[in-house]
């Protein structure tokens, strides 16, 4: 699975392993509006465990949390592409490694 590998890579500079504070930062980041009026949750839901819907196109989005969609976040290249596209949509910039680690930790923490 790509998440543990990416979490390790993204958290190398954070001075330690993934902790409860990282999960909480990820939850806050995911649910907060950035830039214009969007948050990650705008399209993926709060929490992102069910079907989402793109705010502009109306396209259906499969659940984002891996525990609810085993195909999600399993390919490192696709995860990087997802972050690149979605961070630019929501933040108007790329996400930092710390932001990616926080979001991945949050998504991985969601359980049925």
ABEGO torsion letter per residue (X at the ends): XAAAAAAAAAAAAAGEBBBAAAAAAAAAAAABBBEBABBAAAAAEOBBABBBBBAAAGBBBBBABAAABAABGABAAAAAAAAAAAAAAAAGBBBBAAAAAAAAAAAAABBX
